[in-house]
Amino acid sequence: MVRILATPEGSVMRNTYALFGLRRLYAERLGRGGSKADLAHIRAVIRMISPDEDLTTIKPVRPHTNRKG
């Protein structure tokens, strides 16, 4: 069986693009008051990519709304 996210033995996967997107998604969910289950799943994926990530530094962000008529 082939591992899709295979890394050399003993190393941690660091995908900065995925991590950036997940941090942004987590901040938006915090800003919208997302469900605890959604936040838990996003936190788990962030921990898989970057185990040493400090999630307390991520501040809630309100999603952008288009106000042009």
PyMOL Python script that loads the backbone (N, CA, C, O; Angstrom):
from pymol import cmd

cmd.read_pdbstr("""\
ATOM      1  N   MET A   1       0.837  -1.173   0.000  1.00  0.00           N
ATOM      2  CA  MET A   1       0.000   0.000   0.000  1.00  0.00           C
ATOM      3  C   MET A   1       0.886   1.243   0.000  1.00  0.00           C
ATOM      4  O   MET A   1       1.859   1.308   0.752  1.00  0.00           O
ATOM      5  N   VAL A   2       0.566   2.204  -0.817  1.00  0.00           N
ATOM      6  CA  VAL A   2       1.352   3.429  -0.935  1.00  0.00           C
ATOM      7  C   VAL A   2       0.792   4.476   0.016  1.00  0.00           C
ATOM      8  O   VAL A   2      -0.418   4.696   0.075  1.00  0.00           O
ATOM      9  N   ARG A   3       1.682   5.117   0.756  1.00  0.00           N
ATOM     10  CA  ARG A   3       1.255   6.201   1.645  1.00  0.00           C
ATOM     11  C   ARG A   3       1.225   7.493   0.848  1.00  0.00           C
ATOM     12  O   ARG A   3       2.213   7.872   0.219  1.00  0.00           O
ATOM     13  N   ILE A   4       0.092   8.160   0.880  1.00  0.00           N
ATOM     14  CA  ILE A   4      -0.060   9.395   0.105  1.00  0.00           C
ATOM     15  C   ILE A   4       0.801  10.513   0.671  1.00  0.00           C
ATOM     16  O   ILE A   4       1.450  11.238  -0.083  1.00  0.00           O
ATOM     17  N   LEU A   5       0.812  10.657   1.979  1.00  0.00           N
ATOM     18  CA  LEU A   5       1.570  11.730   2.616  1.00  0.00           C
ATOM     19  C   LEU A   5       2.844  11.169   3.250  1.00  0.00           C
ATOM     20  O   LEU A   5       3.174  11.489   4.392  1.00  0.00           O
ATOM     21  N   ALA A   6       3.537  10.348   2.511  1.00  0.00           N
ATOM     22  CA  ALA A   6       4.725   9.692   3.036  1.00  0.00           C
ATOM     23  C   ALA A   6       5.842  10.694   3.290  1.00  0.00           C
ATOM     24  O   ALA A   6       6.073  11.604   2.494  1.00  0.00           O
ATOM     25  N   THR A   7       6.529  10.512   4.410  1.00  0.00           N
ATOM     26  CA  THR A   7       7.692  11.318   4.751  1.00  0.00           C
ATOM     27  C   THR A   7       8.825  10.373   5.089  1.00  0.00           C
ATOM     28  O   THR A   7       8.583   9.224   5.459  1.00  0.00           O
ATOM     29  N   PRO A   8      10.062  10.839   4.968  1.00  0.00           N
ATOM     30  CA  PRO A   8      11.173   9.982   5.379  1.00  0.00           C
ATOM     31  C   PRO A   8      11.019   9.594   6.848  1.00  0.00           C
ATOM     32  O   PRO A   8      10.505  10.366   7.657  1.00  0.00           O
ATOM     33  N   GLU A   9      11.463   8.413   7.169  1.00  0.00           N
ATOM     34  CA  GLU A   9      11.282   7.904   8.525  1.00  0.00           C
ATOM     35  C   GLU A   9      11.906   8.848   9.550  1.00  0.00           C
ATOM     36  O   GLU A   9      13.055   9.267   9.408  1.00  0.00           O
ATOM     37  N   GLY A  10      11.126   9.177  10.589  1.00  0.00           N
ATOM     38  CA  GLY A  10      11.627  10.029  11.658  1.00  0.00           C
ATOM     39  C   GLY A  10      11.446  11.520  11.415  1.00  0.00           C
ATOM     40  O   GLY A  10      11.766  12.317  12.297  1.00  0.00           O
ATOM     41  N   SER A  11      10.947  11.928  10.253  1.00  0.00           N
ATOM     42  CA  SER A  11      10.766  13.353  10.004  1.00  0.00           C
ATOM     43  C   SER A  11       9.292  13.717  10.082  1.00  0.00           C
ATOM     44  O   SER A  11       8.421  12.851  10.014  1.00  0.00           O
ATOM     45  N   VAL A  12       9.027  15.003  10.224  1.00  0.00           N
ATOM     46  CA  VAL A  12       7.653  15.491  10.318  1.00  0.00           C
ATOM     47  C   VAL A  12       7.320  16.201   9.017  1.00  0.00           C
ATOM     48  O   VAL A  12       8.121  16.977   8.496  1.00  0.00           O
ATOM     49  N   MET A  13       6.134  15.929   8.501  1.00  0.00           N
ATOM     50  CA  MET A  13       5.696  16.550   7.260  1.00  0.00           C
ATOM     51  C   MET A  13       5.466  18.042   7.486  1.00  0.00           C
ATOM     52  O   MET A  13       4.785  18.413   8.441  1.00  0.00           O
ATOM     53  N   ARG A  14       6.008  18.896   6.644  1.00  0.00           N
ATOM     54  CA  ARG A  14       5.806  20.335   6.725  1.00  0.00           C
ATOM     55  C   ARG A  14       5.318  20.827   5.375  1.00  0.00           C
ATOM     56  O   ARG A  14       6.111  21.009   4.451  1.00  0.00           O
ATOM     57  N   ASN A  15       4.035  21.039   5.261  1.00  0.00           N
ATOM     58  CA  ASN A  15       3.454  21.568   4.044  1.00  0.00           C
ATOM     59  C   ASN A  15       2.919  22.948   4.390  1.00  0.00           C
ATOM     60  O   ASN A  15       1.834  23.074   4.958  1.00  0.00           O
ATOM     61  N   THR A  16       3.679  23.982   4.049  1.00  0.00           N
ATOM     62  CA  THR A  16       3.324  25.332   4.476  1.00  0.00           C
ATOM     63  C   THR A  16       2.045  25.825   3.814  1.00  0.00           C
ATOM     64  O   THR A  16       1.291  26.579   4.430  1.00  0.00           O
ATOM     65  N   TYR A  17       1.783  25.421   2.584  1.00  0.00           N
ATOM     66  CA  TYR A  17       0.554  25.865   1.916  1.00  0.00           C
ATOM     67  C   TYR A  17      -0.679  25.292   2.603  1.00  0.00           C
ATOM     68  O   TYR A  17      -1.652  26.008   2.840  1.00  0.00           O
ATOM     69  N   ALA A  18      -0.640  24.021   2.917  1.00  0.00           N
ATOM     70  CA  ALA A  18      -1.756  23.387   3.607  1.00  0.00           C
ATOM     71  C   ALA A  18      -1.912  23.967   5.007  1.00  0.00           C
ATOM     72  O   ALA A  18      -3.032  24.204   5.460  1.00  0.00           O
ATOM     73  N   LEU A  19      -0.802  24.196   5.689  1.00  0.00           N
ATOM     74  CA  LEU A  19      -0.854  24.750   7.032  1.00  0.00           C
ATOM     75  C   LEU A  19      -1.437  26.161   7.031  1.00  0.00           C
ATOM     76  O   LEU A  19      -2.231  26.505   7.906  1.00  0.00           O
ATOM     77  N   PHE A  20      -1.049  26.973   6.057  1.00  0.00           N
ATOM     78  CA  PHE A  20      -1.591  28.323   5.936  1.00  0.00           C
ATOM     79  C   PHE A  20      -3.106  28.276   5.737  1.00  0.00           C
ATOM     80  O   PHE A  20      -3.841  29.014   6.394  1.00  0.00           O
ATOM     81  N   GLY A  21      -3.565  27.428   4.851  1.00  0.00           N
ATOM     82  CA  GLY A  21      -4.996  27.306   4.577  1.00  0.00           C
ATOM     83  C   GLY A  21      -5.770  26.796   5.777  1.00  0.00           C
ATOM     84  O   GLY A  21      -6.876  27.264   6.049  1.00  0.00           O
ATOM     85  N   LEU A  22      -5.201  25.844   6.495  1.00  0.00           N
ATOM     86  CA  LEU A  22      -5.868  25.307   7.674  1.00  0.00           C
ATOM     87  C   LEU A  22      -5.937  26.329   8.802  1.00  0.00           C
ATOM     88  O   LEU A  22      -6.941  26.416   9.510  1.00  0.00           O
ATOM     89  N   ARG A  23      -4.854  27.108   8.967  1.00  0.00           N
ATOM     90  CA  ARG A  23      -4.874  28.163   9.986  1.00  0.00           C
ATOM     91  C   ARG A  23      -5.932  29.209   9.656  1.00  0.00           C
ATOM     92  O   ARG A  23      -6.632  29.696  10.544  1.00  0.00           O
ATOM     93  N   ARG A  24      -6.045  29.548   8.390  1.00  0.00           N
ATOM     94  CA  ARG A  24      -7.055  30.525   7.964  1.00  0.00           C
ATOM     95  C   ARG A  24      -8.475  29.974   8.177  1.00  0.00           C
ATOM     96  O   ARG A  24      -9.353  30.686   8.664  1.00  0.00           O
ATOM     97  N   LEU A  25      -8.690  28.714   7.813  1.00  0.00           N
ATOM     98  CA  LEU A  25      -9.980  28.068   8.007  1.00  0.00           C
ATOM     99  C   LEU A  25     -10.335  28.012   9.491  1.00  0.00           C
ATOM    100  O   LEU A  25     -11.478  28.270   9.869  1.00  0.00           O
ATOM    101  N   TYR A  26      -9.364  27.678  10.325  1.00  0.00           N
ATOM    102  CA  TYR A  26      -9.582  27.606  11.766  1.00  0.00           C
ATOM    103  C   TYR A  26      -9.962  28.981  12.322  1.00  0.00           C
ATOM    104  O   TYR A  26     -10.867  29.086  13.150  1.00  0.00           O
ATOM    105  N   ALA A  27      -9.277  30.030  11.872  1.00  0.00           N
ATOM    106  CA  ALA A  27      -9.578  31.391  12.326  1.00  0.00           C
ATOM    107  C   ALA A  27     -10.976  31.820  11.889  1.00  0.00           C
ATOM    108  O   ALA A  27     -11.696  32.453  12.661  1.00  0.00           O
ATOM    109  N   GLU A  28     -11.364  31.484  10.671  1.00  0.00           N
ATOM    110  CA  GLU A  28     -12.704  31.829  10.192  1.00  0.00           C
ATOM    111  C   GLU A  28     -13.780  31.072  10.961  1.00  0.00           C
ATOM    112  O   GLU A  28     -14.822  31.639  11.290  1.00  0.00           O
ATOM    113  N   ARG A  29     -13.536  29.801  11.249  1.00  0.00           N
ATOM    114  CA  ARG A  29     -14.516  29.023  12.015  1.00  0.00           C
ATOM    115  C   ARG A  29     -14.642  29.571  13.433  1.00  0.00           C
ATOM    116  O   ARG A  29     -15.736  29.600  13.996  1.00  0.00           O
ATOM    117  N   LEU A  30     -13.514  30.007  14.012  1.00  0.00           N
ATOM    118  CA  LEU A  30     -13.572  30.626  15.335  1.00  0.00           C
ATOM    119  C   LEU A  30     -14.387  31.914  15.281  1.00  0.00           C
ATOM    120  O   LEU A  30     -15.173  32.185  16.188  1.00  0.00           O
ATOM    121  N   GLY A  31     -14.207  32.708  14.229  1.00  0.00           N
ATOM    122  CA  GLY A  31     -14.916  33.969  14.085  1.00  0.00           C
ATOM    123  C   GLY A  31     -16.403  33.796  13.863  1.00  0.00           C
ATOM    124  O   GLY A  31     -17.191  34.632  14.305  1.00  0.00           O
ATOM    125  N   ARG A  32     -16.798  32.747  13.197  1.00  0.00           N
ATOM    126  CA  ARG A  32     -18.211  32.476  12.929  1.00  0.00           C
ATOM    127  C   ARG A  32     -18.893  31.725  14.056  1.00  0.00           C
ATOM    128  O   ARG A  32     -20.115  31.576  14.056  1.00  0.00           O
ATOM    129  N   GLY A  33     -18.122  31.257  15.004  1.00  0.00           N
ATOM    130  CA  GLY A  33     -18.696  30.440  16.065  1.00  0.00           C
ATOM    131  C   GLY A  33     -18.979  29.043  15.578  1.00  0.00           C
ATOM    132  O   GLY A  33     -20.061  28.506  15.818  1.00  0.00           O
ATOM    133  N   GLY A  34     -18.018  28.444  14.893  1.00  0.00           N
ATOM    134  CA  GLY A  34     -18.187  27.102  14.341  1.00  0.00           C
ATOM    135  C   GLY A  34     -18.410  26.052  15.425  1.00  0.00           C
ATOM    136  O   GLY A  34     -18.122  26.284  16.599  1.00  0.00           O
ATOM    137  N   SER A  35     -18.916  24.922  15.025  1.00  0.00           N
ATOM    138  CA  SER A  35     -19.202  23.858  15.987  1.00  0.00           C
ATOM    139  C   SER A  35     -17.900  23.306  16.572  1.00  0.00           C
ATOM    140  O   SER A  35     -16.836  23.392  15.958  1.00  0.00           O
ATOM    141  N   LYS A  36     -18.011  22.747  17.753  1.00  0.00           N
ATOM    142  CA  LYS A  36     -16.834  22.193  18.430  1.00  0.00           C
ATOM    143  C   LYS A  36     -16.245  21.023  17.644  1.00  0.00           C
ATOM    144  O   LYS A  36     -15.033  20.809  17.654  1.00  0.00           O
ATOM    145  N   ALA A  37     -17.104  20.273  16.967  1.00  0.00           N
ATOM    146  CA  ALA A  37     -16.627  19.127  16.183  1.00  0.00           C
ATOM    147  C   ALA A  37     -15.796  19.608  14.994  1.00  0.00           C
ATOM    148  O   ALA A  37     -14.746  19.037  14.703  1.00  0.00           O
ATOM    149  N   ASP A  38     -16.260  20.656  14.304  1.00  0.00           N
ATOM    150  CA  ASP A  38     -15.494  21.202  13.175  1.00  0.00           C
ATOM    151  C   ASP A  38     -14.130  21.690  13.634  1.00  0.00           C
ATOM    152  O   ASP A  38     -13.111  21.390  13.012  1.00  0.00           O
ATOM    153  N   LEU A  39     -14.117  22.445  14.726  1.00  0.00           N
ATOM    154  CA  LEU A  39     -12.857  22.978  15.242  1.00  0.00           C
ATOM    155  C   LEU A  39     -11.927  21.848  15.675  1.00  0.00           C
ATOM    156  O   LEU A  39     -10.717  21.928  15.460  1.00  0.00           O
ATOM    157  N   ALA A  40     -12.471  20.810  16.275  1.00  0.00           N
ATOM    158  CA  ALA A  40     -11.649  19.675  16.710  1.00  0.00           C
ATOM    159  C   ALA A  40     -11.016  18.960  15.518  1.00  0.00           C
ATOM    160  O   ALA A  40      -9.856  18.554  15.587  1.00  0.00           O
ATOM    161  N   HIS A  41     -11.769  18.803  14.425  1.00  0.00           N
ATOM    162  CA  HIS A  41     -11.223  18.146  13.235  1.00  0.00           C
ATOM    163  C   HIS A  41     -10.121  18.979  12.600  1.00  0.00           C
ATOM    164  O   HIS A  41      -9.090  18.446  12.189  1.00  0.00           O
ATOM    165  N   ILE A  42     -10.340  20.284  12.521  1.00  0.00           N
ATOM    166  CA  ILE A  42      -9.320  21.158  11.927  1.00  0.00           C
ATOM    167  C   ILE A  42      -8.069  21.148  12.799  1.00  0.00           C
ATOM    168  O   ILE A  42      -6.954  21.086  12.280  1.00  0.00           O
ATOM    169  N   ARG A  43      -8.243  21.210  14.127  1.00  0.00           N
ATOM    170  CA  ARG A  43      -7.092  21.147  15.044  1.00  0.00           C
ATOM    171  C   ARG A  43      -6.315  19.846  14.857  1.00  0.00           C
ATOM    172  O   ARG A  43      -5.084  19.849  14.875  1.00  0.00           O
ATOM    173  N   ALA A  44      -7.029  18.737  14.678  1.00  0.00           N
ATOM    174  CA  ALA A  44      -6.365  17.438  14.515  1.00  0.00           C
ATOM    175  C   ALA A  44      -5.526  17.396  13.244  1.00  0.00           C
ATOM    176  O   ALA A  44      -4.417  16.864  13.246  1.00  0.00           O
ATOM    177  N   VAL A  45      -6.053  17.955  12.162  1.00  0.00           N
ATOM    178  CA  VAL A  45      -5.293  17.960  10.901  1.00  0.00           C
ATOM    179  C   VAL A  45      -4.081  18.873  11.022  1.00  0.00           C
ATOM    180  O   VAL A  45      -3.004  18.542  10.526  1.00  0.00           O
ATOM    181  N   ILE A  46      -4.247  20.027  11.681  1.00  0.00           N
ATOM    182  CA  ILE A  46      -3.100  20.916  11.891  1.00  0.00           C
ATOM    183  C   ILE A  46      -2.028  20.193  12.704  1.00  0.00           C
ATOM    184  O   ILE A  46      -0.840  20.310  12.400  1.00  0.00           O
ATOM    185  N   ARG A  47      -2.428  19.455  13.724  1.00  0.00           N
ATOM    186  CA  ARG A  47      -1.466  18.707  14.549  1.00  0.00           C
ATOM    187  C   ARG A  47      -0.764  17.608  13.747  1.00  0.00           C
ATOM    188  O   ARG A  47       0.396  17.295  14.017  1.00  0.00           O
ATOM    189  N   MET A  48      -1.449  17.023  12.769  1.00  0.00           N
ATOM    190  CA  MET A  48      -0.795  16.007  11.937  1.00  0.00           C
ATOM    191  C   MET A  48       0.296  16.639  11.082  1.00  0.00           C
ATOM    192  O   MET A  48       1.360  16.049  10.895  1.00  0.00           O
ATOM    193  N   ILE A  49       0.037  17.827  10.567  1.00  0.00           N
ATOM    194  CA  ILE A  49       1.011  18.490   9.697  1.00  0.00           C
ATOM    195  C   ILE A  49       2.121  19.136  10.510  1.00  0.00           C
ATOM    196  O   ILE A  49       3.294  19.059  10.146  1.00  0.00           O
ATOM    197  N   SER A  50       1.742  19.778  11.617  1.00  0.00           N
ATOM    198  CA  SER A  50       2.717  20.492  12.435  1.00  0.00           C
ATOM    199  C   SER A  50       2.418  20.249  13.911  1.00  0.00           C
ATOM    200  O   SER A  50       1.654  21.003  14.513  1.00  0.00           O
ATOM    201  N   PRO A  51       2.999  19.220  14.498  1.00  0.00           N
ATOM    202  CA  PRO A  51       2.692  18.874  15.888  1.00  0.00           C
ATOM    203  C   PRO A  51       3.045  19.968  16.896  1.00  0.00           C
ATOM    204  O   PRO A  51       2.434  20.035  17.963  1.00  0.00           O
ATOM    205  N   ASP A  52       4.007  20.815  16.583  1.00  0.00           N
ATOM    206  CA  ASP A  52       4.429  21.851  17.524  1.00  0.00           C
ATOM    207  C   ASP A  52       3.695  23.177  17.320  1.00  0.00           C
ATOM    208  O   ASP A  52       4.064  24.186  17.922  1.00  0.00           O
ATOM    209  N   GLU A  53       2.669  23.185  16.483  1.00  0.00           N
ATOM    210  CA  GLU A  53       1.909  24.410  16.194  1.00  0.00           C
ATOM    211  C   GLU A  53       1.155  24.867  17.446  1.00  0.00           C
ATOM    212  O   GLU A  53       0.495  24.067  18.109  1.00  0.00           O
ATOM    213  N   ASP A  54       1.260  26.169  17.763  1.00  0.00           N
ATOM    214  CA  ASP A  54       0.566  26.743  18.910  1.00  0.00           C
ATOM    215  C   ASP A  54      -0.753  27.340  18.430  1.00  0.00           C
ATOM    216  O   ASP A  54      -0.773  28.421  17.842  1.00  0.00           O
ATOM    217  N   LEU A  55      -1.846  26.640  18.680  1.00  0.00           N
ATOM    218  CA  LEU A  55      -3.154  27.070  18.186  1.00  0.00           C
ATOM    219  C   LEU A  55      -3.727  28.239  18.975  1.00  0.00           C
ATOM    220  O   LEU A  55      -4.684  28.869  18.526  1.00  0.00           O
ATOM    221  N   THR A  56      -3.164  28.541  20.140  1.00  0.00           N
ATOM    222  CA  THR A  56      -3.665  29.673  20.919  1.00  0.00           C
ATOM    223  C   THR A  56      -3.298  31.004  20.289  1.00  0.00           C
ATOM    224  O   THR A  56      -3.872  32.032  20.647  1.00  0.00           O
ATOM    225  N   THR A  57      -2.353  31.008  19.358  1.00  0.00           N
ATOM    226  CA  THR A  57      -1.959  32.256  18.699  1.00  0.00           C
ATOM    227  C   THR A  57      -2.886  32.622  17.553  1.00  0.00           C
ATOM    228  O   THR A  57      -2.810  33.734  17.031  1.00  0.00           O
ATOM    229  N   ILE A  58      -3.761  31.705  17.152  1.00  0.00           N
ATOM    230  CA  ILE A  58      -4.692  31.966  16.047  1.00  0.00           C
ATOM    231  C   ILE A  58      -5.887  32.739  16.589  1.00  0.00           C
ATOM    232  O   ILE A  58      -6.624  32.248  17.445  1.00  0.00           O
ATOM    233  N   LYS A  59      -6.068  33.945  16.084  1.00  0.00           N
ATOM    234  CA  LYS A  59      -7.158  34.807  16.527  1.00  0.00           C
ATOM    235  C   LYS A  59      -8.378  34.615  15.623  1.00  0.00           C
ATOM    236  O   LYS A  59      -8.224  34.354  14.430  1.00  0.00           O
ATOM    237  N   PRO A  60      -9.589  34.741  16.178  1.00  0.00           N
ATOM    238  CA  PRO A  60     -10.793  34.621  15.357  1.00  0.00           C
ATOM    239  C   PRO A  60     -10.865  35.724  14.300  1.00  0.00           C
ATOM    240  O   PRO A  60     -10.529  36.877  14.574  1.00  0.00           O
ATOM    241  N   VAL A  61     -11.300  35.369  13.107  1.00  0.00           N
ATOM    242  CA  VAL A  61     -11.437  36.315  12.001  1.00  0.00           C
ATOM    243  C   VAL A  61     -12.849  36.215  11.463  1.00  0.00           C
ATOM    244  O   VAL A  61     -13.344  35.123  11.186  1.00  0.00           O
ATOM    245  N   ARG A  62     -13.497  37.365  11.317  1.00  0.00           N
ATOM    246  CA  ARG A  62     -14.814  37.355  10.693  1.00  0.00           C
ATOM    247  C   ARG A  62     -14.630  37.223   9.196  1.00  0.00           C
ATOM    248  O   ARG A  62     -13.745  37.868   8.635  1.00  0.00           O
ATOM    249  N   PRO A  63     -15.425  36.420   8.535  1.00  0.00           N
ATOM    250  CA  PRO A  63     -15.322  36.272   7.082  1.00  0.00           C
ATOM    251  C   PRO A  63     -15.665  37.575   6.380  1.00  0.00           C
ATOM    252  O   PRO A  63     -16.503  38.343   6.853  1.00  0.00           O
ATOM    253  N   HIS A  64     -15.032  37.813   5.280  1.00  0.00           N
ATOM    254  CA  HIS A  64     -15.266  39.014   4.486  1.00  0.00           C
ATOM    255  C   HIS A  64     -16.643  38.948   3.830  1.00  0.00           C
ATOM    256  O   HIS A  64     -17.027  37.923   3.267  1.00  0.00           O
ATOM    257  N   THR A  65     -17.371  40.045   3.910  1.00  0.00           N
ATOM    258  CA  THR A  65     -18.651  40.125   3.212  1.00  0.00           C
ATOM    259  C   THR A  65     -18.585  41.205   2.148  1.00  0.00           C
ATOM    260  O   THR A  65     -18.034  42.281   2.378  1.00  0.00           O
ATOM    261  N   ASN A  66     -19.136  40.920   1.008  1.00  0.00           N
ATOM    262  CA  ASN A  66     -19.127  41.875  -0.086  1.00  0.00           C
ATOM    263  C   ASN A  66     -20.267  42.864   0.119  1.00  0.00           C
ATOM    264  O   ASN A  66     -21.435  42.474   0.121  1.00  0.00           O
ATOM    265  N   ARG A  67     -19.937  44.139   0.292  1.00  0.00           N
ATOM    266  CA  ARG A  67     -20.957  45.146   0.564  1.00  0.00           C
ATOM    267  C   ARG A  67     -21.288  45.993  -0.639  1.00  0.00           C
ATOM    268  O   ARG A  67     -22.069  46.938  -0.537  1.00  0.00           O
ATOM    269  N   LYS A  68     -20.713  45.672  -1.766  1.00  0.00           N
ATOM    270  CA  LYS A  68     -21.047  46.413  -3.000  1.00  0.00           C
ATOM    271  C   LYS A  68     -22.389  45.932  -3.523  1.00  0.00           C
ATOM    272  O   LYS A  68     -22.673  44.734  -3.524  1.00  0.00           O
ATOM    273  N   GLY A  69     -23.194  46.855  -3.959  1.00  0.00           N
ATOM    274  CA  GLY A  69     -24.529  46.499  -4.417  1.00  0.00           C
ATOM    275  C   GLY A  69     -24.534  46.162  -5.831  1.00  0.00           C
ATOM    276  O   GLY A  69     -25.584  45.836  -6.385  1.00  0.00           O
TER     277      GLY A  69
END
""", "prot")
cmd.dss("prot")
cmd.show_as("cartoon", "prot")
cmd.util.cbc("prot")
cmd.orient("prot")
